[in-house]
Amino acid sequence: MKTSSILLIVNTLLLIVIWAFTGVKYAGLPEIIPTHFDIHGNVNSESGKMTIWLLPCIAAVIHFLFILKSNNPDSPFVNVPKSFHNQKNWKLYLFTLQVPIMVLFLDIIVESIRIAERKQTELSNVIYFILAVLLAMIAIGFIKSMKEGVTKSND
């Protein structure tokens, strides 16, 4: 099995976990839940508990957009390094990039629910680690793109 296929399965399982966890916890949530946090992880906005479904919906849209875009690395809407213009590399890059995105959504949902249940008071620092991994992966793609641009202009 190809690595990109395994990553697609992992991302799909993460999406299922996001929906399942939200569904299992929904009935027990208070009517008002935290929906926005400041830079320090403190709650600075609350809404009705129905808003907890917004994050799984956004995660699902992202998941299906990544699947849709994985089939066309030459799309004019996608600016990627030439080495990603073959479908194997493109799928590997996209599905690798999607893993921390799905983990980020899962963590935010889990921590938001834990805060609503009063099991914790603020978001943990795990989010910063996940964001750092995501930004590092984006930076690697950007650096690779820049190197290819320099190499191409020197030819």
N, CA and C atoms as an extended XYZ file, in Angstrom:
465
Properties=species:S:1:pos:R:3:atomname:S:1:resname:S:1:resid:I:1 pbc="F F F"
N         0.841       -1.176        0.000 N   MET     1
C         0.000        0.000        0.000 CA  MET     1
C         0.891        1.247        0.000 C   MET     1
N         0.533        2.217       -0.827 N   LYS     2
C         1.313        3.446       -0.929 CA  LYS     2
C         1.160        4.298        0.329 C   LYS     2
N         2.208        5.060        0.614 N   THR     3
C         2.197        5.937        1.784 CA  THR     3
C         1.047        6.933        1.717 C   THR     3
N         0.792        7.490        0.530 N   SER     4
C        -0.303        8.461        0.411 CA  SER     4
C        -1.646        7.809        0.716 C   SER     4
N        -1.817        6.547        0.360 N   SER     5
C        -3.063        5.836        0.668 CA  SER     5
C        -3.208        5.627        2.171 C   SER     5
N        -2.107        5.310        2.827 N   ILE     6
C        -2.134        5.130        4.289 CA  ILE     6
C        -2.474        6.460        4.958 C   ILE     6
N        -1.877        7.548        4.481 N   LEU     7
C        -2.165        8.866        5.044 CA  LEU     7
C        -3.618        9.271        4.812 C   LEU     7
N        -4.164        8.919        3.657 N   LEU     8
C        -5.577        9.194        3.387 CA  LEU     8
C        -6.464        8.436        4.372 C   LEU     8
N        -6.118        7.189        4.645 N   ILE     9
C        -6.875        6.392        5.619 CA  ILE     9
C        -6.764        7.016        7.014 C   ILE     9
N        -5.557        7.437        7.403 N   VAL    10
C        -5.352        8.078        8.707 CA  VAL    10
C        -6.202        9.343        8.807 C   VAL    10
N        -6.185       10.171        7.767 N   ASN    11
C        -6.972       11.408        7.775 CA  ASN    11
C        -8.466       11.123        7.839 C   ASN    11
N        -8.908       10.109        7.123 N   THR    12
C       -10.323        9.731        7.158 CA  THR    12
C       -10.708        9.230        8.543 C   THR    12
N        -9.841        8.427        9.155 N   LEU    13
C       -10.110        7.943       10.523 CA  LEU    13
C       -10.139        9.097       11.521 C   LEU    13
N        -9.241       10.054       11.364 N   LEU    14
C        -9.256       11.229       12.238 CA  LEU    14
C       -10.570       12.005       12.087 C   LEU    14
N       -11.043       12.136       10.858 N   LEU    15
C       -12.315       12.819       10.629 CA  LEU    15
C       -13.468       12.057       11.281 C   LEU    15
N       -13.457       10.744       11.177 N   ILE    16
C       -14.495        9.923       11.815 CA  ILE    16
C       -14.444       10.098       13.334 C   ILE    16
N       -13.241       10.109       13.897 N   VAL    17
C       -13.087       10.303       15.348 CA  VAL    17
C       -13.617       11.680       15.760 C   VAL    17
N       -13.321       12.698       14.961 N   ILE    18
C       -13.819       14.047       15.249 CA  ILE    18
C       -15.345       14.040       15.334 C   ILE    18
N       -15.993       13.454       14.329 N   TRP    19
C       -17.458       13.409       14.308 CA  TRP    19
C       -17.996       12.530       15.439 C   TRP    19
N       -17.388       11.380       15.658 N   ALA    20
C       -17.879       10.455       16.687 CA  ALA    20
C       -17.730       11.063       18.085 C   ALA    20
N       -16.572       11.643       18.367 N   PHE    21
C       -16.352       12.243       19.685 CA  PHE    21
C       -17.354       13.368       19.938 C   PHE    21
N       -17.548       14.209       18.939 N   THR    22
C       -18.503       15.307       19.075 CA  THR    22
C       -19.915       14.764       19.295 C   THR    22
N       -20.268       13.745       18.539 N   GLY    23
C       -21.602       13.146       18.679 CA  GLY    23
C       -21.828       12.519       20.041 C   GLY    23
N       -20.833       11.811       20.543 N   VAL    24
C       -20.948       11.152       21.853 CA  VAL    24
C       -21.067       12.185       22.967 C   VAL    24
N       -20.307       13.269       22.882 N   LYS    25
C       -20.266       14.269       23.949 CA  LYS    25
C       -21.382       15.317       23.865 C   LYS    25
N       -22.014       15.442       22.712 N   TYR    26
C       -22.960       16.533       22.483 CA  TYR    26
C       -24.093       16.588       23.515 C   TYR    26
N       -24.740       15.489       23.788 N   ALA    27
C       -25.904       15.481       24.689 CA  ALA    27
C       -25.543       15.967       26.092 C   ALA    27
N       -24.340       15.690       26.538 N   GLY    28
C       -23.935       16.070       27.887 CA  GLY    28
C       -23.374       17.476       28.019 C   GLY    28
N       -23.293       18.207       26.925 N   LEU    29
C       -22.732       19.561       26.979 CA  LEU    29
C       -23.727       20.541       27.588 C   LEU    29
N       -23.211       21.559       28.281 N   PRO    30
C       -24.104       22.620       28.744 CA  PRO    30
C       -24.627       23.411       27.547 C   PRO    30
N       -25.654       24.197       27.750 N   GLU    31
C       -26.259       24.961       26.654 CA  GLU    31
C       -25.317       26.012       26.072 C   GLU    31
N       -24.389       26.518       26.875 N   ILE    32
C       -23.407       27.507       26.415 CA  ILE    32
C       -22.018       26.873       26.507 C   ILE    32
N       -21.280       26.925       25.391 N   ILE    33
C       -19.941       26.330       25.347 CA  ILE    33
C       -18.932       27.362       24.842 C   ILE    33
N       -17.651       27.156       25.149 N   PRO    34
C       -16.623       28.078       24.627 CA  PRO    34
C       -16.473       27.900       23.115 C   PRO    34
N       -16.370       29.008       22.405 N   THR    35
C       -16.224       28.932       20.949 CA  THR    35
C       -15.033       29.712       20.414 C   THR    35
N       -14.387       30.494       21.263 N   HIS    36
C       -13.227       31.249       20.806 CA  HIS    36
C       -12.280       31.431       21.985 C   HIS    36
N       -10.990       31.444       21.659 N   PHE    37
C        -9.959       31.522       22.690 CA  PHE    37
C        -8.958       32.599       22.325 C   PHE    37
N        -8.367       33.232       23.337 N   ASP    38
C        -7.325       34.215       23.072 CA  ASP    38
C        -5.985       33.496       22.873 C   ASP    38
N        -4.946       34.252       22.670 N   ILE    39
C        -3.621       33.701       22.386 CA  ILE    39
C        -3.080       32.859       23.540 C   ILE    39
N        -3.582       33.082       24.737 N   HIS    40
C        -3.127       32.350       25.917 CA  HIS    40
C        -3.996       31.123       26.206 C   HIS    40
N        -4.999       30.885       25.375 N   GLY    41
C        -5.860       29.727       25.555 CA  GLY    41
C        -7.056       29.964       26.451 C   GLY    41
N        -7.262       31.209       26.867 N   ASN    42
C        -8.408       31.539       27.710 CA  ASN    42
C        -9.650       31.760       26.845 C   ASN    42
N       -10.789       31.356       27.354 N   VAL    43
C       -12.052       31.539       26.642 CA  VAL    43
C       -12.365       33.025       26.570 C   VAL    43
N       -12.643       33.512       25.352 N   ASN    44
C       -13.061       34.910       25.237 CA  ASN    44
C       -14.363       35.071       24.456 C   ASN    44
N       -15.015       33.935       24.147 N   SER    45
C       -16.325       33.986       23.507 CA  SER    45
C       -17.033       32.656       23.727 C   SER    45
N       -18.328       32.737       23.913 N   GLU    46
C       -19.146       31.533       24.105 CA  GLU    46
C       -20.375       31.629       23.215 C   GLU    46
N       -20.926       30.456       22.886 N   SER    47
C       -22.127       30.386       22.056 CA  SER    47
C       -22.939       29.175       22.473 C   SER    47
N       -24.054       28.990       21.800 N   GLY    48
C       -24.889       27.819       22.049 CA  GLY    48
C       -24.168       26.542       21.671 C   GLY    48
N       -24.565       25.440       22.268 N   LYS    49
C       -23.834       24.190       22.059 CA  LYS    49
C       -23.920       23.663       20.624 C   LYS    49
N       -24.885       24.114       19.847 N   MET    50
C       -24.965       23.689       18.445 CA  MET    50
C       -23.713       24.087       17.660 C   MET    50
N       -23.021       25.136       18.111 N   THR    51
C       -21.843       25.601       17.377 CA  THR    51
C       -20.689       24.602       17.426 C   THR    51
N       -20.763       23.610       18.321 N   ILE    52
C       -19.697       22.606       18.385 CA  ILE    52
C       -19.619       21.831       17.062 C   ILE    52
N       -20.716       21.799       16.314 N   TRP    53
C       -20.757       21.073       15.033 CA  TRP    53
C       -20.037       21.822       13.914 C   TRP    53
N       -19.722       23.085       14.134 N   LEU    54
C       -19.046       23.864       13.099 CA  LEU    54
C       -17.655       23.306       12.784 C   LEU    54
N       -16.897       22.947       13.799 N   LEU    55
C       -15.543       22.430       13.562 CA  LEU    55
C       -15.534       21.094       12.818 C   LEU    55
N       -16.380       20.121       13.180 N   PRO    56
C       -16.409       18.897       12.367 CA  PRO    56
C       -16.814       19.164       10.910 C   PRO    56
N       -17.718       20.118       10.709 N   CYS    57
C       -18.116       20.461        9.334 CA  CYS    57
C       -16.948       21.055        8.552 C   CYS    57
N       -16.217       21.967        9.178 N   ILE    58
C       -15.053       22.567        8.511 CA  ILE    58
C       -13.996       21.500        8.235 C   ILE    58
N       -13.771       20.603        9.194 N   ALA    59
C       -12.800       19.519        9.000 CA  ALA    59
C       -13.218       18.629        7.824 C   ALA    59
N       -14.504       18.354        7.712 N   ALA    60
C       -14.993       17.513        6.608 CA  ALA    60
C       -14.798       18.215        5.263 C   ALA    60
N       -15.088       19.511        5.206 N   VAL    61
C       -14.895       20.260        3.960 CA  VAL    61
C       -13.418       20.244        3.564 C   VAL    61
N       -12.541       20.491        4.517 N   ILE    62
C       -11.101       20.461        4.232 CA  ILE    62
C       -10.690       19.080        3.735 C   ILE    62
N       -11.167       18.038        4.406 N   HIS    63
C       -10.820       16.667        4.018 CA  HIS    63
C       -11.224       16.391        2.570 C   HIS    63
N       -12.453       16.745        2.217 N   PHE    64
C       -12.924       16.469        0.859 CA  PHE    64
C       -12.276       17.385       -0.173 C   PHE    64
N       -11.922       18.607        0.200 N   LEU    65
C       -11.177       19.472       -0.720 CA  LEU    65
C        -9.788       18.905       -1.002 C   LEU    65
N        -9.137       18.393        0.028 N   PHE    66
C        -7.818       17.794       -0.167 CA  PHE    66
C        -7.923       16.571       -1.087 C   PHE    66
N        -8.946       15.764       -0.896 N   ILE    67
C        -9.137       14.594       -1.771 CA  ILE    67
C        -9.389       15.058       -3.200 C   ILE    67
N       -10.261       16.056       -3.370 N   LEU    68
C       -10.580       16.580       -4.685 CA  LEU    68
C        -9.349       17.154       -5.371 C   LEU    68
N        -8.567       17.953       -4.644 N   LYS    69
C        -7.378       18.584       -5.227 CA  LYS    69
C        -6.214       17.604       -5.418 C   LYS    69
N        -6.253       16.472       -4.729 N   SER    70
C        -5.158       15.501       -4.874 CA  SER    70
C        -5.129       14.877       -6.260 C   SER    70
N        -6.225       14.965       -6.965 N   ASN    71
C        -6.296       14.363       -8.300 CA  ASN    71
C        -5.795       15.281       -9.406 C   ASN    71
N        -5.502       16.551       -9.096 N   ASN    72
C        -5.075       17.480      -10.127 CA  ASN    72
C        -3.953       18.399       -9.635 C   ASN    72
N        -2.710       17.910       -9.645 N   PRO    73
C        -1.596       18.753       -9.204 CA  PRO    73
C        -1.294       19.910      -10.155 C   PRO    73
N        -1.843       19.877      -11.370 N   ASP    74
C        -1.595       20.936      -12.351 CA  ASP    74
C        -2.679       22.005      -12.346 C   ASP    74
N        -3.551       21.957      -11.367 N   SER    75
C        -4.646       22.922      -11.282 CA  SER    75
C        -4.085       24.338      -11.185 C   SER    75
N        -4.702       25.290      -11.903 N   PRO    76
C        -4.235       26.682      -11.800 CA  PRO    76
C        -4.492       27.283      -10.416 C   PRO    76
N        -5.321       26.648       -9.620 N   PHE    77
C        -5.623       27.140       -8.276 CA  PHE    77
C        -4.612       26.671       -7.244 C   PHE    77
N        -3.655       25.862       -7.671 N   VAL    78
C        -2.670       25.299       -6.756 CA  VAL    78
C        -1.290       25.719       -7.229 C   VAL    78
N        -0.549       26.407       -6.374 N   ASN    79
C         0.802       26.837       -6.709 CA  ASN    79
C         1.785       25.990       -5.917 C   ASN    79
N         2.302       24.959       -6.565 N   VAL    80
C         3.207       24.023       -5.896 CA  VAL    80
C         4.479       23.861       -6.710 C   VAL    80
N         5.544       23.395       -6.056 N   PRO    81
C         6.793       23.154       -6.783 CA  PRO    81
C         6.584       22.159       -7.929 C   PRO    81
N         7.384       22.315       -8.972 N   LYS    82
C         7.276       21.420      -10.138 CA  LYS    82
C         7.438       19.955       -9.753 C   LYS    82
N         8.258       19.680       -8.733 N   SER    83
C         8.451       18.283       -8.331 CA  SER    83
C         7.176       17.689       -7.740 C   SER    83
N         6.216       18.528       -7.359 N   PHE    84
C         4.940       18.036       -6.853 CA  PHE    84
C         3.919       17.849       -7.974 C   PHE    84
N         4.312       18.153       -9.202 N   HIS    85
C         3.360       18.079      -10.304 CA  HIS    85
C         3.142       16.664      -10.825 C   HIS    85
N         3.716       15.687      -10.171 N   ASN    86
C         3.298       14.323      -10.473 CA  ASN    86
C         2.376       13.900       -9.338 C   ASN    86
N         1.405       13.091       -9.671 N   GLN    87
C         0.341       12.808       -8.721 CA  GLN    87
C         0.827       12.110       -7.459 C   GLN    87
N         1.859       11.291       -7.564 N   LYS    88
C         2.365       10.576       -6.392 CA  LYS    88
C         2.905       11.552       -5.344 C   LYS    88
N         3.800       12.457       -5.753 N   ASN    89
C         4.370       13.431       -4.819 CA  ASN    89
C         3.316       14.396       -4.298 C   ASN    89
N         2.411       14.809       -5.179 N   TRP    90
C         1.369       15.751       -4.795 CA  TRP    90
C         0.458       15.151       -3.728 C   TRP    90
N         0.004       13.912       -3.934 N   LYS    91
C        -0.856       13.254       -2.948 CA  LYS    91
C        -0.119       13.074       -1.625 C   LYS    91
N         1.130       12.677       -1.697 N   LEU    92
C         1.913       12.494       -0.476 CA  LEU    92
C         2.024       13.813        0.297 C   LEU    92
N         2.329       14.908       -0.419 N   TYR    93
C         2.442       16.210        0.234 CA  TYR    93
C         1.105       16.651        0.835 C   TYR    93
N         0.039       16.559        0.068 N   LEU    94
C        -1.274       16.997        0.547 CA  LEU    94
C        -1.738       16.208        1.761 C   LEU    94
N        -1.654       14.886        1.672 N   PHE    95
C        -2.170       14.067        2.768 CA  PHE    95
C        -1.269       14.132        4.001 C   PHE    95
N         0.028       14.394        3.796 N   THR    96
C         0.922       14.610        4.933 CA  THR    96
C         0.584       15.942        5.602 C   THR    96
N         0.324       16.948        4.816 N   LEU    97
C        -0.052       18.260        5.335 CA  LEU    97
C        -1.393       18.216        6.069 C   LEU    97
N        -2.269       17.343        5.620 N   GLN    98
C        -3.598       17.263        6.222 CA  GLN    98
C        -3.589       16.633        7.615 C   GLN    98
N        -2.632       15.772        7.907 N   VAL    99
C        -2.601       15.096        9.213 CA  VAL    99
C        -2.586       16.101       10.373 C   VAL    99
N        -1.635       17.060       10.408 N   PRO   100
C        -1.678       17.995       11.541 CA  PRO   100
C        -2.923       18.882       11.538 C   PRO   100
N        -3.501       19.136       10.384 N   ILE   101
C        -4.737       19.916       10.338 CA  ILE   101
C        -5.862       19.154       11.030 C   ILE   101
N        -6.000       17.875       10.724 N   MET   102
C        -7.045       17.057       11.355 CA  MET   102
C        -6.778       16.886       12.855 C   MET   102
N        -5.511       16.710       13.220 N   VAL   103
C        -5.160       16.580       14.640 CA  VAL   103
C        -5.473       17.894       15.363 C   VAL   103
N        -5.222       19.022       14.717 N   LEU   104
C        -5.527       20.325       15.300 CA  LEU   104
C        -7.034       20.462       15.555 C   LEU   104
N        -7.845       20.108       14.576 N   PHE   105
C        -9.294       20.160       14.760 CA  PHE   105
C        -9.730       19.243       15.899 C   PHE   105
N        -9.191       18.043       15.933 N   LEU   106
C        -9.550       17.105       16.991 CA  LEU   106
C        -9.173       17.664       18.362 C   LEU   106
N        -7.972       18.206       18.473 N   ASP   107
C        -7.528       18.748       19.757 CA  ASP   107
C        -8.403       19.919       20.198 C   ASP   107
N        -8.724       20.813       19.287 N   ILE   108
C        -9.558       21.963       19.652 CA  ILE   108
C       -10.943       21.498       20.114 C   ILE   108
N       -11.502       20.530       19.427 N   ILE   109
C       -12.819       20.021       19.823 CA  ILE   109
C       -12.745       19.352       21.193 C   ILE   109
N       -11.757       18.479       21.380 N   VAL   110
C       -11.617       17.779       22.666 CA  VAL   110
C       -11.428       18.788       23.798 C   VAL   110
N       -10.530       19.738       23.612 N   GLU   111
C       -10.266       20.700       24.680 CA  GLU   111
C       -11.445       21.641       24.909 C   GLU   111
N       -12.139       22.039       23.845 N   SER   112
C       -13.331       22.882       24.008 CA  SER   112
C       -14.397       22.161       24.820 C   SER   112
N       -14.595       20.881       24.530 N   ILE   113
C       -15.578       20.099       25.272 CA  ILE   113
C       -15.138       19.919       26.719 C   ILE   113
N       -13.854       19.665       26.925 N   ARG   114
C       -13.357       19.523       28.309 CA  ARG   114
C       -13.532       20.830       29.100 C   ARG   114
N       -13.333       21.953       28.444 N   ILE   115
C       -13.544       23.235       29.110 CA  ILE   115
C       -15.031       23.428       29.412 C   ILE   115
N       -15.889       23.080       28.462 N   ALA   116
C       -17.339       23.191       28.687 CA  ALA   116
C       -17.781       22.285       29.836 C   ALA   116
N       -17.142       21.132       29.958 N   GLU   117
C       -17.465       20.195       31.045 CA  GLU   117
C       -16.767       20.572       32.359 C   GLU   117
N       -15.994       21.639       32.326 N   ARG   118
C       -15.241       22.141       33.486 CA  ARG   118
C       -14.165       21.158       33.972 C   ARG   118
N       -13.601       20.400       33.028 N   LYS   119
C       -12.504       19.489       33.358 CA  LYS   119
C       -11.145       20.156       33.151 C   LYS   119
N       -11.135       21.283       32.462 N   GLN   120
C        -9.941       22.109       32.335 CA  GLN   120
C       -10.409       23.546       32.144 C   GLN   120
N        -9.502       24.498       32.340 N   THR   121
C        -9.916       25.904       32.329 CA  THR   121
C        -9.485       26.664       31.078 C   THR   121
N        -8.498       26.156       30.367 N   GLU   122
C        -8.003       26.839       29.175 CA  GLU   122
C        -7.409       25.827       28.217 C   GLU   122
N        -7.171       26.265       26.989 N   LEU   123
C        -6.531       25.391       26.007 CA  LEU   123
C        -5.099       25.103       26.442 C   LEU   123
N        -4.652       23.895       26.190 N   SER   124
C        -3.280       23.534       26.541 CA  SER   124
C        -2.310       24.033       25.468 C   SER   124
N        -1.040       23.846       25.725 N   ASN   125
C        -0.004       24.259       24.771 CA  ASN   125
C         0.182       23.276       23.623 C   ASN   125
N        -0.557       22.189       23.625 N   VAL   126
C        -0.469       21.197       22.544 CA  VAL   126
C        -0.776       21.854       21.200 C   VAL   126
N        -1.690       22.792       21.212 N   ILE   127
C        -2.077       23.479       19.973 CA  ILE   127
C        -0.874       24.168       19.337 C   ILE   127
N        -0.023       24.772       20.158 N   TYR   128
C         1.153       25.456       19.617 CA  TYR   128
C         2.122       24.470       18.968 C   TYR   128
N         2.244       23.297       19.555 N   PHE   129
C         3.103       22.263       18.961 CA  PHE   129
C         2.540       21.815       17.611 C   PHE   129
N         1.232       21.569       17.565 N   ILE   130
C         0.596       21.131       16.311 CA  ILE   130
C         0.753       22.212       15.242 C   ILE   130
N         0.532       23.460       15.618 N   LEU   131
C         0.705       24.564       14.664 CA  LEU   131
C         2.148       24.667       14.188 C   LEU   131
N         3.102       24.443       15.076 N   ALA   132
C         4.514       24.480       14.685 CA  ALA   132
C         4.831       23.390       13.668 C   ALA   132
N         4.295       22.199       13.882 N   VAL   133
C         4.496       21.097       12.925 CA  VAL   133
C         3.884       21.464       11.577 C   VAL   133
N         2.674       21.994       11.595 N   LEU   134
C         2.002       22.389       10.356 CA  LEU   134
C         2.796       23.461        9.616 C   LEU   134
N         3.239       24.480       10.331 N   LEU   135
C         4.013       25.546        9.694 CA  LEU   135
C         5.353       25.041        9.173 C   LEU   135
N         5.968       24.116        9.887 N   ALA   136
C         7.226       23.527        9.414 CA  ALA   136
C         7.005       22.771        8.100 C   ALA   136
N         5.912       22.059        8.021 N   MET   137
C         5.615       21.313        6.790 CA  MET   137
C         5.350       22.260        5.623 C   MET   137
N         4.643       23.340        5.884 N   ILE   138
C         4.397       24.343        4.843 CA  ILE   138
C         5.723       24.994        4.439 C   ILE   138
N         6.573       25.295        5.416 N   ALA   139
C         7.874       25.909        5.138 CA  ALA   139
C         8.748       24.996        4.282 C   ALA   139
N         8.714       23.709        4.557 N   ILE   140
C         9.493       22.757        3.756 CA  ILE   140
C         9.035       22.804        2.300 C   ILE   140
N         7.737       22.814        2.080 N   GLY   141
C         7.218       22.926        0.710 CA  GLY   141
C         7.616       24.235        0.067 C   GLY   141
N         7.575       25.323        0.830 N   PHE   142
C         7.951       26.642        0.320 CA  PHE   142
C         9.434       26.689       -0.031 C   PHE   142
N        10.270       26.169        0.857 N   ILE   143
C        11.725       26.157        0.611 CA  ILE   143
C        12.048       25.308       -0.610 C   ILE   143
N        11.392       24.177       -0.719 N   LYS   144
C        11.612       23.320       -1.889 CA  LYS   144
C        11.207       24.058       -3.162 C   LYS   144
N        10.106       24.784       -3.107 N   SER   145
C         9.643       25.561       -4.250 CA  SER   145
C        10.653       26.657       -4.607 C   SER   145
N        11.176       27.331       -3.583 N   MET   146
C        12.162       28.396       -3.818 CA  MET   146
C        13.444       27.832       -4.432 C   MET   146
N        13.901       26.696       -3.926 N   LYS   147
C        15.119       26.081       -4.465 CA  LYS   147
C        14.930       25.701       -5.918 C   LYS   147
N        13.761       25.158       -6.243 N   GLU   148
C        13.495       24.801       -7.636 CA  GLU   148
C        13.445       26.032       -8.517 C   GLU   148
N        12.899       27.145       -7.989 N   GLY   149
C        12.849       28.388       -8.743 CA  GLY   149
C        14.240       28.926       -9.028 C   GLY   149
N        15.113       28.865       -8.040 N   VAL   150
C        16.502       29.315       -8.202 CA  VAL   150
C        17.228       28.424       -9.191 C   VAL   150
N        17.067       27.122       -9.066 N   THR   151
C        17.713       26.170       -9.990 CA  THR   151
C        17.234       26.390      -11.407 C   THR   151
N        15.938       26.620      -11.588 N   LYS   152
C        15.365       26.814      -12.908 CA  LYS   152
C        15.870       28.114      -13.532 C   LYS   152
N        15.987       29.188      -12.742 N   SER   153
C        16.446       30.462      -13.268 CA  SER   153
C        17.938       30.431      -13.608 C   SER   153
N        18.700       29.543      -12.974 N   ASN   154
C        20.129       29.410      -13.263 CA  ASN   154
C        20.388       28.599      -14.519 C   ASN   154
N        19.404       27.842      -14.972 N   ASP   155
C        19.585       26.976      -16.166 CA  ASP   155
C        19.542       27.755      -17.441 C   ASP   155
